[in-house]
Amino acid sequence: MKSLPSSLLFQPYQLKNLNLKNRIVMAPMTRNFAIQGVVTDDISQYYRRRAENDVGLILSEATIVDRPAAHNDPRVPQFYGQQALAGWKHVIDSVHAVGGRMGPQLWHVGAVSGAAPGTAPPHDVESPSGLSAIESRHTPAGRAMSDEDIADTISAFAKAAASAKELGFDVVEVHGAHGYLLDQFFWSETNKRTDRYGGLSLRDRTTFAVELTKAMRESVGMDFPLIFRISQFKTFHYTTKLAHTPDELASWLQPLADAGVDVFDCSMRRFWEPEFPEIDGAKGLNLAGWAKEITGKTTIAVGSVGLSGDVIGALFDGEASQTESLDELIRRMENKEFDLIAIGRALLNDPYWAKKVKEGDYKSLRDFDPISMAKLI
């Protein structure tokens, strides 16, 4: 194994007015601990612990914008309203107090069920064409959004982005992946519209996201970094691909880059797998690598990164037995395939993960334990 403390993983990175002390990003992970949409002090301390232990950039759990149908669970935090924003102000002040950097992830679930047991999802479920993104893709779910609904949703995202900057956050991220609202517009299975927000091509179906990105960029100005999370796969539809070729990927991502996206946060199930293996083989570029190649923008790679105490320096996929060496992660970063790496389960399970890796303290790294999902460690 290469020396991780001296590797590119722990070198600084600068983007516009954002200065990161290293390349490690805490991936956004839904936690469902908010009280009526408001984050509490234990959530603030949860993020602070990661910031003070060498995580370069924290991306918050998904937070909902000011739209009645944006959420599917009352335990998801809001990013609007005086009380909710005051809670997030406490979070970012706590993170900044220990030298951390952070941004909220903004979210609208669209036609995705998932309300907490004993509660009902919002009555007014909305999506591109009123089709479920989780069950059979031809199952009705809610209603198709009108032009007014779309305009109001774009306004809600722009307002939330402006609030993030006003509160003192360092970046803002849009959740455009995993089958949620923006991704439902991208996906031909859930976008059957015949107006300008639909179309047969992936490029046609980016119109909503492009307009939303432009509105957010206008609301925060040119120097505030805007991150857009993408994925090919959808929740429970893991083999789905929006783009089957680099040209299709370019038709999807370049309009977003031109609209104002600074960073593509590329969610993959396994970061080491090539996106288009038929083109460049088993050691080819992953989704983040292709996004960087096509747009020239900063990219974040995320997908099954974590350290096991039993196999020190190994990367594992929680759903498969395949393991990959951390050397592969460092090799890809040093080859400039992507710029930043997001860590999910490993950081959720162990707030000291980045610090331990930086200090070479691999023996004390914790194995991932699913029980950590049920509490704020």
MIZA-567091 format. One record per residue: residue in three letters; y, x, z of N, C-alpha, C, CB in turn. Coordinates in steps of 0.2 Angstrom, whole numbers, plus 5000, padded with zeros to 4 digits. Last residue first. Glycine has a CB too. Layout:
N
ALAYXZYXZYXZYXZ...
//
This chain:
377
ILE504448825078504248895082504848935081503648925078LEU504348665080504848715078504748775081505548685079LYS502748585074503248605079503748655076502948635085ALA501848565064502048505069502548525074501348485072MET501548675058501948625054502148575059501548595049SER500748745066501448765066501848715062501548835063ILE499448715063499748675068500548695069499448695075PRO499048795053499348735051499648695057498848695048ASP499448965054499048915058499448845056499048925065PHE499349125047499649055047499149005050499749035039ASP499249265059498949225053499249155053498149215054ARG500649365063500149315064499849285058500549255068LEU500749545065500849485061500349425062500849505053SER500449655072500649595076500849535072501249615080LYS500149755062499649725066499849665071499449785071TYR501349785056500849745052500349715057500549775046ASP502649845057502249825063501749765060502649795068GLY503649895049502949925048502449895054502949995048GLU504849845050504749895055504049925054504849875062LYS504849745041505349805040505149865044506049775042VAL503849665046503749705040504149755039503749655034LYS504549615057503949655058503749695052503349605060LYS505649555051505749605055505149655056506049585062ALA504949445045505349495041505449565045505949465038TRP504349375056503949405050504349465047503749355045TYR504749305066504849385067504549415061504649415073PRO504349175066505049195064505249265064505549165070ASP502949115059503149175063503949195061502749235062ASN502849005052502349015057502549075062501649035054LEU503749005043503748945047503348965053503448895043LEU503449125036504049125041504049065045504649125036ALA502249095030502249145034502849145039502249215030ARG502648985022502248975028502249035032501548965025GLY503749065013503748995016503348995022503348945011ILE504949165006504349165010504349095013504349225015ALA505549224990505549174995504849164999505749104993ILE506249364984505649324985505749284991505149384986LEU507349404970507249384977506549354978507849344979ASP507249444956507749474961507549464968508349454959PHE505949484944506349434948506749474953505949374951GLU505649594937505449534935505749474938504649524936LYS505949724940506449684938506249614936507049714934ASN504949814944505049804937505549754935504349784934GLU505149784957505349854955505449854947504949904957MET504449664958505149664960505449734957505249664967ARG503149704954503549654950504249654952503249584951ARG502849784965502849814958503249764954502149814956ILE502949704976503349754975503449784968503249814980LEU501749624973502449594974502949644973502549564981GLU500749714973500949674967501649644967500349624966ASP500749754986500949804981501149774974500349854979LEU500149664993500849664993501149714988501149675000SER498749594983499049654987499849644987498849724985GLU497949444985498349484981498649534985498849454976THR496549334985497049374988497349424983496749414994GLN495749174984496049234980496549264985496349214974SER495349064989495149124993495449184989494349124993ALA496548924991496048964987495849024991496248974980GLU497548874998497048824995496548864991497448774990GLY498448975002498048925007497548885004498648895011ASP498349124996498449054994498049014999498249044987PHE499049285002498549235001498749164999498149225008LEU499149455002499449395000498949344999499949394994ALA499049585014498749545008499149485008498049525010GLY499349665024499649685018499349635012499549755016ILE497849655032498549675033498749695026498549735037VAL496849535035496949575029497649605028496649545022ASP497149475047496449505046496449555040495949445045GLY498349435047498249485052497549515051498249455059SER499149405031498649385036498449445041497949375032LEU500649355025500249405027499749385032500749465030GLY501149265010501049265017500649325019500849205019VAL501549164996501749234999501649225007502449254998SER501449054988500849084991500949154994500249074987GLY502849074980502249044978501649084982502049044971VAL504349114972504049084978503349054976504549034981ALA505749204966505049184965504749164972504649254963ILE507349184960506949184966506249164964507249144972THR508549264949507949224950507649234957507449224945THR510049274940509649294946509049244947510049294953LYS510049254922510249234929509749264934510249164930GLY509549274910509949324912510149314919510549344908THR508749174903509449154905509949214907509449104910ILE507549234900507849194895508649184897507549124896GLU507249324911507249344904507649304899506449354901LYS507249234921507749284921507749314914507449344926ALA506149144917506849114918507349174918506849084925TRP505149244917505349214911506049184912504849154909GLY505049264931505149324926505449294920504549364925ALA504749144937505449174938505549234933505349204945LEU503449124931504049084929504749114931503949014933ASN502949294927502849224930503449184928502749234938LEU502349394913502849374918502749304921503549364914GLY500649464914501249444911501749414916501149394906LYS499349504916499949534919500649514917499849614919ALA498649434906498549424914499049454918497849454916GLY499649394892499049424896499149414903499049494894ASP500649344884500749414887500249434891501449424890ILE500249224879500749264875500649334878501449234876GLU499349154887499149164880499649204876499049094877PRO500049144899499549204898499349214891498949184903PHE501449114904501149094898500649154896501749094892GLU501549144918501749074916501449064909502449074916PRO500349234928500749234922500949154920500449274916GLU500349234946500049214940500549204934499749144941TRP500949274957500649324953500349304947500149364957PHE501249164965501749204961501549254956502249234966ARG500649004964500449074965500849124961499649094964ARG501348894962500848894967500548964969500248854964MET503148914961502448924958501948914964502448994954SER504848884959504248874963503548874959504348804967CYS506248974958505648954954505048954958505449014948ASP507848954957507348964962506648934959507548924969PHE509049034948508448984948507949004953508148994940VAL510749044950510149064953509649014951510149084960ASP511848984945511849054946511249084947512349074952VAL512348854934511848874939511848954939511148854936GLY513248804925513548834931512948854936513948784934ALA512948764912513248714916513548744922512848654917ASP512148864907512848864904513248814908512748834897ALA510948844915511348904916512048894913511048964913LEU510648724909510848724916511248784918510148714920PRO510348764896510848714897511148714904510648644895GLN509248854899509848874896510448824897509848894889LEU508148774903508548814908509148834905508148874910TRP507648704891507648674898508148714902507048664902SER507548794881507848724880507948694886507448684875ALA506748894887507448904886507848844885507448954880LEU505448824887505848844894506548854893505448904897GLU505248814874505348754877505748774884504748714878ASP505148954871505648914868505748854871505448904861PRO503948984879504649014881505148974877504649084879THR502948834881503148894877503848924880503148884869HIS502948724888502248754886502348814883501848704882ALA503748644901503848694896503148724894504348744897LEU503048564911503648534907503748574900504248534911LYS501448544915501948584913502448554909501648644909THR500248504928500748484923501248544921501148424927THR499348534937499248564931499748544926498548554928TYR499648464949499748534949499648564942499248564954HIS500148334955499948344948500048424946500448304943PHE500448334968499848304966499648304959499848224969THR502048364963501648354969501048314967502048314974LYS502048464948502248414952501848404958502348344948PHE502448624940501948574943502348524947501448614947GLN503648694937503248664931502748604934502748714927SER505148684945504448694945504148664939504048664952ILE506748744953506348714947505548724949506548744940ARG508248734961507548744961507148704956507248724968PHE509748824959509348764956508648774957509548744949ILE511248874967510548884966510148814963510148914972LEU512748934966512448874965511648894963512748824960PRO514049024975513349024971513048964972512949084974PHE515649014971515248994976514548984973515448924979ASP516649044962516349104966515849084971516949134969MET517148934955516748974952516349034956517149014946GLY517048774964517348824961516848874958517848864966VAL516448654969516448714974516848774971515748734975SER516648554960516748544967516748604971516248494969GLU516148614948516848594948517048584956517048534944ARG514748614951515148674950515948664950515048704943MET514448484952514448524958514848584957513748544959ALA514648444938515048414944515048454950514848344945LYS513748524932514448534930514848504936514548504924THR512548464938512748534939513448554938512248584935LEU512548334932512648344939512848414941511948334943GLU512448364919513048334921513148344929513048264919VAL511148424919511748464917512348434919511748464909ALA510348314924510448374928511048424926509748414928PHE510548234913510748214919510848274924510248164923THR509948304902510648284902510948264909510748224897THR508748344900509048384905509748354906509148464902ARG508148274890508048254896508348294902507248244898ASP508348354878508648294879508648264886508348234874ARG507448464881508148474881508548404882508348504874LEU506248404879506448424886507148434886506048484888SER506348254868506248334869506448344877506748364865LEU506448124868505848144866505748224868505648144859GLY507448044881507348074874506648104874507848124873GLY508748004892508048014890508048054884507747944890TYR510147984893509748024899509048024898509947984905ARG510547914883510647984882510348024888511447994882ASP509147794882509847814881509947884882510247784887THR507847764884508047774877508847784876507847714873ARG506747834896507347804894507447814887507947834898LYS505647874903505547834897506147804894504947784898ASN505147984913505747974910505647944903506248034909THR503848014917504247974922504947954919504348004928GLU503348094907502948044910503347994915502348074914SER504248194905504148134900503748084903503848164893TRP505348254916504648244915504548184910504248234921PHE506748264920506448314916505748294913506348374919PHE506848154929507148154923506948204918507948164924GLN506048204939505848144936506148134929505848084941ASP506848304944506248324940505948264936505748354945LEU507748234951507948274945507348294940508348334947LEU506848174961507248134956507448174950507848114959TYR505248264961505848224964506348204959506148254970GLY504348354956504248274955504748234958503548254957HIS504648484959504048454963504048374962504148464970ALA506448504958505748524957505248474960505548594960GLY507748524961507548494955506848504953508048524949HIS508848524974508048524973507948484966507748484979VAL510048644974509848584971509148584971510248564965GLU510948744986510348734982510248664980509748764985VAL512348844990512048774990511448774985512548724989VAL512948975001512648944995512548874995512048994992ASP513548985014513649035009513449025002513249095011PHE514548865023513848885021514048935015513448835018GLY515648805028515548875029514948905027515648895036LEU516048675026515748695033515648765034515048655033GLU516448685013516948675018516648695025517148605018LYS515248705006515748755006516248745012516048754999ALA514648575009514348635011514848695011513748655006SER515548485003515448485011515148555013515048425013ALA515248514990515948524993515948535000516448474990ALA513948464989514048534988514748554991514048544981ALA514248324992513848364997513948444996513148344996LYS514948294980515248284987514948324992515348214989ALA513948314971514548354970514948354977515048324965PHE513048214975512848284975513448334975512448304969ALA513848104972513548114979513348184980512948064981SER514048104959514648104963514348124970515048044964ILE512748074954513148144953513648154957513348144945THR512647944959512248004962512548074960511547994958ASP513547874952513647884959513247934962513447814962ALA513047894939513747924940513847924948514247874937ILE511847824941511847894939512447924941511647904931ASP512347694943511847724948511947804947511147704948GLU512947674931513347674937512947704943513547604939ASP511847664922512347714921512847724928512847704915SER510447624933510947614928511447674927511347544930MET508747674935509447684937509947664931509547754939ALA507447564937507747614933508447614935507647594925ARG506647534953507047514947507347574943507547454949GLY505047534961505847524961506047504955506147594964ALA503847574951504047594958504847584958503847664960PRO502347544942503047534943503247554951503147454942THR501347674935501447624941502147614942501047644947HIS501047774927501247714924501347654929500747694919ARG500547874934501247884932501447824928501247944927SER499847834950499747834942500447834939499347774940GLU500847914962500247884960500147884952500347804962ILE502047994960501548024964500847984962501648014971ALA503147934953503048004952502448034955503648044953SER503247774946503047814952502947884949502447784955LEU504647714938503947734938503847784943503747764931GLY505947684934505647634938504847654938505747564936SER506547784926506247724923505847674927505847744917PRO507247874935507447864928507247804925507147924924SER507447774951507147834947507347824940506447834948GLU507547704967507747714960507547774957508547714961VAL507247584979506947644976507247644969506247644976ASP507847494990508147504983507947574980508847504984HIS507247505002507047444998507247464991507447385000PRO506547655009507147615007506947565002507647665004PRO504947625017505447665013506047625011505047685007ALA504747585034504747565027505147605023504947485027THR503647645047504347635044504247615037504747695045GLY502347675051502747625055503447615052502747645062PRO502547845047502047795049502447745053501447815053ALA503847885035503547895041503047835043503947915047ALA503647875017504047865024503547875030504247785023GLY503247905005503147955010503547945016503348025007SER503547904986503347874993503247924998502747824993VAL504747924975504147964978504047934985504348044979ALA505747904965505147864966504647904969504947824959GLY507048004973506847964968506247914969506648004961VAL507448094982506748094981506548054975506348064987HIS508648214982508548144981507848134979509148114976TRP509548344991508948314989509048234987508348324994LEU509948514993510148444992509648414989510848444989GLN509848645005509548614999509748534999508748624999PRO511148745011510748685012510448675005511248625014GLY511148925015511348865011510948805012511348885004MET511549075023511249015023511548965018511148985030ARG511449225032511749195027511249135025511749235020GLY511749305049511349275043511749245038510949225046GLY512349365060512449395054512049375048512249465055VAL512349285071511949335071511849375064511249315073ALA513349185067513449225073512949285074513349175079HIS512749115056513249175055513449215061513949135053VAL511949035063511649075059512149135057511449045052SER512848955070512348995074512049045070511848945076ASP513648895060513948945064513448985068514348895069ILE512648815054512848875050513248925055513348855044VAL512348725065511848765062512148825058511448725057HIS513548665066513348705072512748745069513048655077LYS513648595054514148645056513948695062514848615058TRP512648505055512548565051513048615052512548535044GLY513248425064512648455066512548515062512048405066ALA514348375057514448415063513848455065514748365069LEU513648305047513948365045514148405051514548345041ALA513148195055512748235052513048305050512448205046GLN514448135059513948165064513448215061513648105067GLN515048105046515348145051514848175056515948105055GLY514148115031514348075037514548125043513748035040TYR512848215024513448175023513548135030513348125017PHE511548255023512048295022512748265020511848355017GLN510248215035510748195030511248255029511048135032PRO508448255037509148265039509648245033509348335041VAL507148145039507448195035508148195036507348175028ARG506648035046506648105050506948155046506048125052PRO506547935038507147935042507147995046507147875047ASP506047955021505847965028506447965033505348025029ASN506547955009505947915010505647925017505447935005HIS508147955001507647985006507047935006507947995013ALA509047894992508947964992508347994996509548004994ALA509547764992508847774990508647854990508747744983PRO510947774995510447734999509747754998510547664998ARG511647934996511447884991510847844995511147914985ASP512248064999512448005001512347954996513248005003VAL510748175000511448164999511548085000511548174991ILE509748255012509848205008510548195007509548135010THR508948415012509348365015509648315010509948405018ALA507548515015507848475010508348425014507348435006GLU507848665025507448605023507848555019507148565029SER508948795018508748745023508148695020509348705025LEU508648955016508748895012508548845017508448895005ILE509349115021508949055023509148995018509049035030LEU509249285017509549215015509049155017509649215008GLY508549385024509149395021509549335019509049435014VAL507949405040507849365034508549365030507649285035ASP508049475052508049505046507849465040507549565046ASN508149395064507549435063507449455056506949405066GLU509149305064509249365068508649415068509349345075ALA508649205056509249245054509349315058509949205054ARG507649155063507549185057508049235055507349135051ARG508449095074507849145075507649185069507249115078ARG509249005067509549065070508949115071509849045076TYR508248895064508548935059508849005061509148895055TYR508048855078507448875073507748915067507148815070GLN509248825082508948885085508348905081508748875092SER509448705075509948755074509648825076510548745078ILE508448625080508348645073508848705072508548585069ASP508848615093508248655092508148665085507648605095ASP510048535091510048605093509448645092510348615100THR509748435076509848445083509848515085509348405088VAL510348335062509948395065510248405072510148455061VAL510148165059510548215062510148275064511048185067GLY509348065055509648095050510148155052510048055046GLN508748015067509147975063509648015058509647925068ILE508448175070508548115074509048075070508748125081ALA507348285062508048255063507948195066508348255056PHE506148335058506348335065507048315067506248405068ASN505548365045505548305048505648295056504848265047ARG505348475037505148485044505148415047505548525048THR505248555021505348495025505048495032505048435021MET505848715017505248675019505448615024504748725024PRO506448835007506648775010505948735011507048725005ALA506049005012506048955007506148885010505348945004MET507149135015506649085018506649025014506949065026VAL507049285006507349215007506849175011507449185000ILE507349455005506949405008507349335009506649425014ARG508149565001507849514996507449464998507549554990ASN509549605012508849615009508749565004508349625014LYS510849565015510549625017509949645014510549625025LEU511949495002511349495006511049565008510749455002ASN513349424999513149485000512549475005513649535003LEU514249324988513649324992513449394993513149274990ASN515149304978515449324985514849324990515949274987LYS514049364966514749334967515049354974514749254966LEU512849434974512949394969513649354970512349334968GLN511949574979512549544979512549494973513149594979TYR510749644991510849614984511549574985510249564983PRO509949784998510449734998510449704991511149755000GLN508149815001508749834998509249774998508649864991PHE506849775005507349785010508049815007507149825016LEU506149774993506149714997506749715002505549705000LEU506149894988506649854985506749794990506549844978SER505549995003505449964996506149924994504849924996SER505450045015505850075011505950045004505750145011PRO504549955021505249955024505649995019505149995031LEU503349975013503749915013504449925015503449855016SER502650095004503050085011503450025010503450145012LYS501150024996501850064996502150055003502250044990MET499450045000500050005000500650045000500049955006
//
